[in-house]
């Protein structure tokens, strides 16, 4: 983007009420210009070349071709940042897999419209600087993951060789914009007997449980939304609940996760920094920190604290990041031991674990 130039936005929604609310709200932002609207995806395909928007906001469910079908057909040849405007619907993850950059939850009442516009405007600013990653035909399937899981369980020692040292390892992973699919790219390549993991993904309230279920269906290990007091164990990955701070707590020689209300840390709740900082303070066994795509600097300071305590740390590289913000800051301050492309993070992690 040219400094000082307003971000041009096209609003795509079949609801007149929603279009008016989004257009009015975004137009009030000093850095955003709404250049037009479309009532469906066919209308959008005709208006995008004429209006040249920098970012498109799009409803997921519309009459005729829905947002997911549009993304699959249009983005491969016309990459443009798309932000989904969605109700609490599992289909949003299919749309993210098809190439959408981010999503925001539609307001359920008039009282939540102001916070919705604030969140959407911030995501527009981030999306204007993002890299569109188009879905590939080789995307993971539930059947493929299930077959891999069956193959892993057929071995009494698992893919990591049953190394008892790995029972005393804790892994933390943090991500933001672009992170839902980036984290999946990592998780689907990891075996069922992975050391315990805690994942912080910036996400609206209500979606973290659905995201955890998606990972659980597509990956070999057990994945679920964390509950306060959950004990960390091998083969289990916990996703921090939206709007709660997740931290690691040590009780004797065991570790649990605390999921509690609290102030935002580095602008977020849950915060990657809150998780990583807690790991640096309480984890006495081996630990690994992974920081993935995302805007801002959440997680960088916490990852540095982990590295100073002897943790092995991995950062996603610039080329594969939708937004090279969080991993860049972490790399620049010396918090990252190794950088890797999204598809290579799992291999880097596994190679390290096999040295323990």
VEXMAR-795543 format. One record per residue (C-alpha): z negated, x negated, y; residue in one letter; residue number from 1; chain. Coordinates in pm, 1 decimal, always signed. Example, Ala and Ser with C-alpha at 12.3 -4.5 7.8 and 13.67 -1.06 7.14 Angstrom:
BEGIN
PT         up       east      north   res     n   chain
PT     -780.0    -1230.0     -450.0     A     1       A
PT     -714.0    -1367.0     -106.0     S     2       A
! end
This chain:
BEGIN
PT         up       east      north   res     n   chain
PT       +0.0       +0.0       +0.0     X     1       A
PT      +78.1     -111.3     +357.6     X     2       A
PT     -248.3     -153.4     +555.3     X     3       A
PT     -300.8     +144.6     +784.4     X     4       A
PT      -38.1     +356.0     +607.4     X     5       A
PT     -160.6     +691.2     +485.7     X     6       A
PT     -147.3     +767.1     +112.7     X     7       A
PT     +113.6    +1036.4      +47.8     X     8       A
PT       -3.7    +1302.2     -199.7     X     9       A
PT     +181.1    +1581.6     -380.0     X    10       A
PT      -42.0    +1865.6     -506.6     X    11       A
PT      +73.9    +2034.8     -829.0     X    12       A
PT     -109.4    +2354.6     -926.1     X    13       A
PT       +3.0    +2706.6    -1015.9     X    14       A
PT     -297.0    +2858.8     -836.1     X    15       A
PT     -247.7    +2934.0     -466.0     X    16       A
PT     -624.0    +2920.8     -413.3     X    17       A
PT     -653.6    +2577.7     -580.2     X    18       A
PT     -351.0    +2440.5     -391.3     X    19       A
PT     -492.4    +2555.6      -59.0     X    20       A
PT     -837.0    +2412.9     -129.6     X    21       A
PT     -701.2    +2073.2     -240.5     X    22       A
PT     -445.8    +2051.6      +40.9     X    23       A
PT     -698.5    +2141.0     +310.4     X    24       A
PT     -964.3    +1911.6     +166.9     X    25       A
PT     -746.0    +1604.4     +120.1     X    26       A
PT     -568.3    +1651.8     +454.7     X    27       A
PT     -903.9    +1612.3     +629.6     X    28       A
PT     -933.1    +1256.5     +497.7     X    29       A
PT     -816.5     +998.9     +754.0     X    30       A
PT     -630.3     +789.1     +494.9     X    31       A
PT     -454.6    +1071.8     +306.3     X    32       A
PT     -148.1    +1280.2     +393.9     X    33       A
PT      -54.1    +1578.0     +173.2     X    34       A
PT     +326.0    +1576.0     +187.1     X    35       A
PT     +381.8    +1892.2      -14.5     X    36       A
PT     +294.0    +2102.7     -316.7     X    37       A
PT     +456.5    +2218.0     -638.9     X    38       A
PT     +376.7    +2534.4     -832.6     X    39       A
PT     +461.7    +2391.0    -1174.5     X    40       A
PT     +590.2    +2075.0    -1341.6     X    41       A
PT     +958.2    +2172.0    -1303.3     X    42       A
PT     +900.6    +2216.0     -931.2     X    43       A
PT     +720.2    +1880.6     -927.5     X    44       A
PT    +1010.9    +1697.3    -1092.8     X    45       A
PT    +1241.5    +1824.9     -818.7     X    46       A
PT    +1005.4    +1743.5     -530.7     X    47       A
PT     +878.0    +1399.2     -630.5     X    48       A
PT    +1212.7    +1220.8     -560.0     X    49       A
PT    +1253.4    +1407.6     -230.6     X    50       A
PT     +898.1    +1360.9     -100.5     X    51       A
PT     +822.6    +1013.5     -244.4     X    52       A
PT     +448.0    +1065.9     -291.5     X    53       A
PT     +221.7     +769.5     -367.9     X    54       A
PT       -9.0     +983.6     -584.0     X    55       A
PT      +21.4    +1321.1     -758.3     X    56       A
PT     -270.4    +1553.6     -829.4     X    57       A
PT     -193.9    +1786.4    -1119.3     X    58       A
PT     -356.2    +2074.1    -1302.6     X    59       A
PT     -354.9    +2026.1    -1680.5     X    60       A
PT     -286.7    +2386.6    -1778.7     X    61       A
PT       +8.3    +2559.6    -1608.5     X    62       A
PT     +267.6    +2818.9    -1716.9     X    63       A
PT     +574.4    +2670.3    -1885.8     X    64       A
PT     +554.3    +2295.9    -1937.3     X    65       A
PT     +192.2    +2181.9    -1907.9     X    66       A
PT      +67.2    +1863.7    -1745.9     X    67       A
PT      +48.3    +1670.1    -2073.6     X    68       A
PT     +412.2    +1743.1    -2165.1     X    69       A
PT     +518.3    +1647.5    -1812.3     X    70       A
PT     +337.8    +1314.2    -1831.9     X    71       A
PT     +491.3    +1228.8    -2169.5     X    72       A
PT     +844.1    +1305.6    -2050.7     X    73       A
PT     +835.7    +1194.7    -1687.1     X    74       A
PT     +614.2     +886.0    -1661.9     X    75       A
PT     +806.5     +652.4    -1896.3     X    76       A
PT    +1100.7     +646.9    -1654.1     X    77       A
PT     +919.3     +740.3    -1332.1     X    78       A
PT     +576.7     +572.6    -1328.3     X    79       A
PT     +363.5     +731.3    -1058.2     X    80       A
PT      -17.7     +756.9    -1043.8     X    81       A
PT     -129.2    +1103.4    -1152.6     X    82       A
PT     -482.7    +1237.7    -1112.9     X    83       A
PT     -568.1    +1533.1    -1331.6     X    84       A
PT     -755.6    +1829.0    -1185.7     X    85       A
PT     -911.9    +1985.8    -1492.4     X    86       A
PT    -1169.4    +2231.6    -1612.9     X    87       A
PT    -1409.3    +2119.0    -1887.7     X    88       A
PT    -1131.8    +2077.8    -2143.7     X    89       A
PT    -1074.9    +1828.0    -2423.6     X    90       A
PT     -702.5    +1824.1    -2334.9     X    91       A
PT     -780.1    +1600.7    -2038.2     X    92       A
PT     -811.9    +1307.3    -2279.2     X    93       A
PT     -467.2    +1378.1    -2423.4     X    94       A
PT     -333.0    +1369.6    -2067.7     X    95       A
PT     -507.2    +1038.3    -1998.9     X    96       A
PT     -356.1     +903.6    -2319.7     X    97       A
PT      -15.4    +1018.0    -2190.0     X    98       A
PT      -51.9     +801.6    -1879.1     X    99       A
PT     -261.0     +982.9    -1618.3     X   100       A
PT     -473.4     +740.9    -1416.5     X   101       A
PT     -791.1     +947.3    -1376.0     X   102       A
PT     -930.2    +1298.7    -1360.9     X   103       A
PT    -1175.1    +1510.4    -1167.4     X   104       A
PT    -1344.9    +1829.2    -1279.2     X   105       A
PT    -1246.7    +2149.9    -1101.5     X   106       A
PT    -1531.6    +2306.9     -901.2     X   107       A
PT    -1692.6    +2601.9    -1075.8     X   108       A
PT    -1837.1    +2750.9     -756.2     X   109       A
PT    -1777.9    +2732.3     -382.4     X   110       A
PT    -2097.6    +2528.1     -354.4     X   111       A
PT    -1939.5    +2242.7     -549.0     X   112       A
PT    -1607.9    +2234.4     -358.2     X   113       A
PT    -1724.1    +1972.6     -107.8     X   114       A
PT    -1835.6    +1728.5     -378.4     X   115       A
PT    -1510.8    +1797.2     -567.0     X   116       A
PT    -1297.5    +1707.1     -263.4     X   117       A
PT    -1505.3    +1395.4     -199.6     X   118       A
PT    -1457.7    +1281.7     -560.5     X   119       A
PT    -1086.6    +1367.2     -560.8     X   120       A
PT    -1023.2    +1183.4     -232.2     X   121       A
PT    -1195.2     +872.0     -365.3     X   122       A
PT     -986.5     +885.8     -682.2     X   123       A
PT     -668.3     +921.8     -473.1     X   124       A
PT     -758.3     +602.2     -286.4     X   125       A
PT     -815.7     +418.9     -614.8     X   126       A
PT     -504.5     +564.7     -782.0     X   127       A
PT     -283.7     +442.6     -496.9     X   128       A
PT     -374.3      +85.6     -598.1     X   129       A
PT     -358.5     +137.3     -974.3     X   130       A
PT     -116.1      +27.4    -1241.8     X   131       A
PT      +36.5     +314.0    -1443.3     X   132       A
PT      +20.8     +242.5    -1815.7     X   133       A
PT     +263.8     +459.4    -2011.0     X   134       A
PT     +161.0     +577.8    -2356.7     X   135       A
PT     +323.0     +396.6    -2648.0     X   136       A
PT     +445.3     +563.8    -2968.4     X   137       A
PT     +204.5     +347.0    -3166.6     X   138       A
PT     -100.3     +523.5    -3025.4     X   139       A
PT     -388.0     +550.2    -3271.5     X   140       A
PT     -404.0     +859.2    -3491.4     X   141       A
PT     -704.0    +1021.0    -3651.5     X   142       A
PT     -539.1     +989.2    -3992.7     X   143       A
PT     -475.5     +619.6    -3941.1     X   144       A
PT     -831.4     +558.0    -3829.0     X   145       A
PT     -966.5     +752.4    -4124.8     X   146       A
PT     -757.1     +545.7    -4366.0     X   147       A
PT     -882.8     +224.3    -4206.9     X   148       A
PT    -1240.0     +347.8    -4227.4     X   149       A
PT    -1196.5     +429.6    -4596.1     X   150       A
PT    -1060.4      +81.8    -4660.8     X   151       A
PT    -1355.2      -74.0    -4480.7     X   152       A
PT    -1611.0     +134.4    -4668.3     X   153       A
PT    -1453.7      +34.5    -4999.3     X   154       A
PT    -1595.4     -313.9    -4941.4     X   155       A
PT    -1971.6     -331.4    -5000.3     X   156       A
PT    -2003.8     -594.7    -4728.2     X   157       A
PT    -1771.9     -436.5    -4468.7     X   158       A
PT    -1510.9     -613.3    -4258.2     X   159       A
PT    -1770.6     -840.6    -4097.3     X   160       A
PT    -1881.4     -969.1    -4435.3     X   161       A
PT    -2226.9     -814.5    -4438.1     X   162       A
PT    -2364.2    -1100.8    -4226.1     X   163       A
PT    -2733.8    -1013.2    -4177.7     X   164       A
PT    -2737.5    -1206.8    -3848.2     X   165       A
PT    -2524.3     -929.9    -3699.8     X   166       A
PT    -2808.7     -683.5    -3749.7     X   167       A
PT    -2970.3     -863.0    -3453.5     X   168       A
PT    -2685.2     -834.6    -3203.4     X   169       A
PT    -2652.0     -581.9    -2919.6     X   170       A
PT    -2318.2     -511.2    -2746.4     X   171       A
PT    -2275.6     -345.8    -2407.0     X   172       A
PT    -1939.6     -224.0    -2271.6     X   173       A
PT    -1865.8      -89.5    -1925.0     X   174       A
PT    -1552.5      +67.4    -1776.3     X   175       A
PT    -1431.5     +296.8    -1499.6     X   176       A
PT    -1079.5     +398.7    -1386.2     X   177       A
PT     -842.6     +362.7    -1681.1     X   178       A
PT    -1136.0     +295.1    -1909.2     X   179       A
PT    -1117.3     +596.6    -2139.2     X   180       A
PT     -802.5     +468.4    -2306.0     X   181       A
PT     -885.0      +98.6    -2260.8     X   182       A
PT    -1216.7     +144.8    -2439.9     X   183       A
PT    -1041.1     +334.4    -2717.8     X   184       A
PT     -797.3      +44.5    -2754.4     X   185       A
PT    -1097.1     -181.6    -2817.3     X   186       A
PT    -1301.1      +53.0    -3035.0     X   187       A
PT    -1020.7     +153.5    -3270.4     X   188       A
PT     -975.1     -213.2    -3366.3     X   189       A
PT    -1340.1     -265.8    -3459.3     X   190       A
PT    -1482.4     -219.8    -3811.7     X   191       A
PT    -1734.7      +38.3    -3924.8     X   192       A
PT    -2008.6     -226.0    -3959.8     X   193       A
PT    -1997.9     -334.9    -3596.3     X   194       A
PT    -2333.4     -430.1    -3436.1     X   195       A
PT    -2489.3     -156.5    -3221.2     X   196       A
PT    -2301.6      -77.8    -2899.8     X   197       A
PT    -2383.4     +107.9    -2578.8     X   198       A
PT    -2090.3     +221.9    -2363.1     X   199       A
PT    -2098.4     +319.4    -1995.6     X   200       A
PT    -1783.2     +496.7    -1878.7     X   201       A
PT    -1779.1     +650.3    -1529.4     X   202       A
PT    -1700.9    +1014.7    -1601.1     X   203       A
PT    -1782.1    +1362.5    -1461.5     X   204       A
PT    -2072.5    +1555.4    -1608.1     X   205       A
PT    -1980.7    +1749.4    -1919.3     X   206       A
PT    -1707.1    +1513.1    -2039.1     X   207       A
PT    -1909.5    +1230.0    -2194.4     X   208       A
PT    -2001.1    +1428.7    -2505.5     X   209       A
PT    -1635.6    +1523.5    -2558.9     X   210       A
PT    -1529.0    +1162.9    -2503.1     X   211       A
PT    -1782.9    +1039.5    -2757.5     X   212       A
PT    -1651.2    +1293.2    -3009.2     X   213       A
PT    -1296.6    +1172.8    -2944.1     X   214       A
PT    -1396.3     +813.2    -3013.4     X   215       A
PT    -1587.6     +922.6    -3322.1     X   216       A
PT    -1277.1    +1096.1    -3459.8     X   217       A
PT    -1044.6     +803.0    -3388.7     X   218       A
PT    -1263.3     +501.5    -3468.4     X   219       A
PT    -1429.2     +363.1    -3779.0     X   220       A
PT    -1788.9     +340.7    -3657.4     X   221       A
PT    -2007.1     +638.6    -3568.9     X   222       A
PT    -1982.1     +726.4    -3199.1     X   223       A
PT    -2185.1     +990.2    -3017.4     X   224       A
PT    -2331.5    +1068.7    -2678.5     X   225       A
PT    -2663.6     +891.3    -2635.8     X   226       A
PT    -2991.2    +1080.2    -2621.5     X   227       A
PT    -3306.4     +940.2    -2465.6     X   228       A
PT    -3493.8     +738.8    -2727.8     X   229       A
PT    -3198.3     +683.3    -2964.0     X   230       A
PT    -3255.1     +372.8    -3175.0     X   231       A
PT    -2976.3     +116.3    -3177.9     X   232       A
PT    -2845.1      +36.1    -3523.3     X   233       A
PT    -2548.5     -131.3    -3681.8     X   234       A
PT    -2241.5      +88.5    -3715.9     X   235       A
PT    -2341.6     +311.6    -3421.7     X   236       A
PT    -2191.1     +321.1    -3072.0     X   237       A
PT    -2361.8     +532.5    -2805.8     X   238       A
PT    -2187.8     +667.6    -2492.8     X   239       A
PT    -2415.0     +697.4    -2188.9     X   240       A
PT    -2441.4    +1060.2    -2070.5     X   241       A
PT    -2290.4    +1143.1    -1731.7     X   242       A
PT    -2536.7    +1168.0    -1441.2     X   243       A
PT    -2812.8     +973.6    -1623.7     X   244       A
PT    -2893.1     +602.8    -1606.4     X   245       A
PT    -2873.2     +432.4    -1946.8     X   246       A
PT    -3086.8     +124.7    -2010.1     X   247       A
PT    -3192.9      -70.3    -2316.9     X   248       A
PT    -3562.0      -62.8    -2408.1     X   249       A
PT    -3729.0     -300.5    -2655.8     X   250       A
PT    -4005.9     -166.3    -2880.3     X   251       A
PT    -4135.2     -446.0    -3099.8     X   252       A
PT    -3834.9     -584.4    -3284.7     X   253       A
PT    -3630.3     -265.7    -3232.6     X   254       A
PT    -3415.5     -149.1    -2942.8     X   255       A
PT    -3366.9     +202.9    -2809.7     X   256       A
PT    -3168.6     +349.4    -2521.4     X   257       A
PT    -3333.2     +518.9    -2225.8     X   258       A
PT    -3124.8     +796.9    -2065.1     X   259       A
PT    -3309.2     +918.6    -1758.1     X   260       A
PT    -3241.5    +1061.2    -1410.8     X   261       A
PT    -3262.9     +808.4    -1130.7     X   262       A
PT    -3101.4     +665.5     -821.1     X   263       A
PT    -2742.5     +548.1     -837.3     X   264       A
PT    -2698.0     +177.7     -905.0     X   265       A
PT    -2390.9       +4.9     -757.4     X   266       A
PT    -2280.1     +354.2     -652.7     X   267       A
PT    -2285.6     +503.2    -1001.3     X   268       A
PT    -2495.0     +704.1    -1246.0     X   269       A
PT    -2462.5     +592.1    -1520.8     X   270       A
PT    -2409.5     +240.2    -1395.4     X   271       A
PT    -2271.7      -55.9    -1587.6     X   272       A
PT    -2498.4     -281.1    -1381.9     X   273       A
PT    -2805.5      -78.8    -1483.5     X   274       A
PT    -2714.6     -117.8    -1852.1     X   275       A
PT    -2623.8     -486.7    -1833.2     X   276       A
PT    -2926.0     -576.0    -1618.0     X   277       A
PT    -3159.1     -407.0    -1865.9     X   278       A
PT    -2997.9     -602.0    -2149.0     X   279       A
PT    -3050.4     -928.7    -1962.7     X   280       A
PT    -3417.2     -842.2    -1913.4     X   281       A
PT    -3526.3     -707.4    -2252.8     X   282       A
PT    -3284.3     -812.6    -2527.2     X   283       A
PT    -3424.3    -1108.8    -2719.3     X   284       A
PT    -3154.0    -1125.4    -2987.9     X   285       A
PT    -2788.3    -1223.2    -2949.0     X   286       A
PT    -2593.1    -1004.1    -2707.8     X   287       A
PT    -2236.9     -946.7    -2588.7     X   288       A
PT    -2119.5     -789.3    -2263.9     X   289       A
PT    -1768.5     -648.4    -2213.9     X   290       A
PT    -1633.0     -534.2    -1876.5     X   291       A
PT    -1312.5     -332.2    -1863.5     X   292       A
PT    -1075.3     -183.8    -1605.6     X   293       A
PT    -1223.7      -12.0    -1301.7     X   294       A
PT    -1246.5       -4.2     -923.6     X   295       A
PT    -1528.5     -174.1     -737.4     X   296       A
PT    -1785.3     -418.8     -867.6     X   297       A
PT    -2017.8     -217.2    -1091.9     X   298       A
PT    -2118.9     -434.9    -1387.1     X   299       A
PT    -2034.3     -774.0    -1238.8     X   300       A
PT    -2387.5     -871.2    -1131.5     X   301       A
PT    -2537.8     -737.8    -1452.4     X   302       A
PT    -2284.9     -926.2    -1662.8     X   303       A
PT    -2368.7    -1247.9    -1477.8     X   304       A
PT    -2737.7    -1190.2    -1549.1     X   305       A
PT    -2650.5    -1144.5    -1917.5     X   306       A
PT    -2446.3    -1463.7    -1926.9     X   307       A
PT    -2729.4    -1658.4    -1767.4     X   308       A
PT    -2950.7    -1537.1    -2052.4     X   309       A
PT    -2705.3    -1673.3    -2310.6     X   310       A
PT    -2484.6    -1367.5    -2371.0     X   311       A
PT    -2119.4    -1401.3    -2467.6     X   312       A
PT    -1914.5    -1209.4    -2210.3     X   313       A
PT    -1558.9    -1075.8    -2216.3     X   314       A
PT    -1353.1     -941.1    -1926.3     X   315       A
PT    -1028.5     -745.3    -1939.3     X   316       A
PT     -740.8     -936.5    -1780.0     X   317       A
PT     -543.4     -832.0    -1472.4     X   318       A
PT     -214.2     -755.9    -1645.7     X   319       A
PT     -359.2     -492.8    -1879.5     X   320       A
PT     -603.8     -333.3    -1631.4     X   321       A
PT     -517.3       -2.5    -1465.6     X   322       A
PT     -737.5     -122.5    -1178.4     X   323       A
PT     -834.6     -490.8    -1177.8     X   324       A
PT    -1152.6     -446.9     -976.2     X   325       A
PT    -1469.7     -464.6    -1186.0     X   326       A
PT    -1338.5     -733.3    -1423.8     X   327       A
PT    -1198.9     -936.0    -1130.8     X   328       A
PT    -1529.5     -942.6     -944.7     X   329       A
PT    -1709.4    -1035.8    -1267.6     X   330       A
PT    -1459.4    -1315.8    -1332.8     X   331       A
PT    -1473.1    -1445.5     -975.9     X   332       A
PT    -1853.2    -1480.4     -974.1     X   333       A
PT    -1855.2    -1663.2    -1307.2     X   334       A
PT    -1986.3    -1379.2    -1521.8     X   335       A
PT    -1699.2    -1387.2    -1775.8     X   336       A
PT    -1679.4    -1637.3    -2062.3     X   337       A
PT    -1335.9    -1520.7    -2178.7     X   338       A
PT    -1063.3    -1295.0    -2038.0     X   339       A
PT     -833.1    -1101.9    -2270.8     X   340       A
PT     -572.9     -824.7    -2255.8     X   341       A
PT     -698.3     -479.7    -2345.3     X   342       A
PT     -543.4     -495.3    -2692.9     X   343       A
PT     -695.7     -838.8    -2754.8     X   344       A
PT    -1057.9     -775.3    -2655.5     X   345       A
PT    -1154.7     -656.6    -3005.6     X   346       A
PT    -1014.2     -971.3    -3168.1     X   347       A
PT    -1200.9    -1192.9    -2920.9     X   348       A
PT    -1520.6    -1003.7    -2997.3     X   349       A
PT    -1473.9    -1022.1    -3374.6     X   350       A
PT    -1396.9    -1393.6    -3365.4     X   351       A
PT    -1719.6    -1450.4    -3173.8     X   352       A
PT    -1926.8    -1233.9    -3409.8     X   353       A
PT    -1799.2    -1426.8    -3708.8     X   354       A
PT    -1942.1    -1747.7    -3560.2     X   355       A
PT    -2297.2    -1608.4    -3552.5     X   356       A
! end
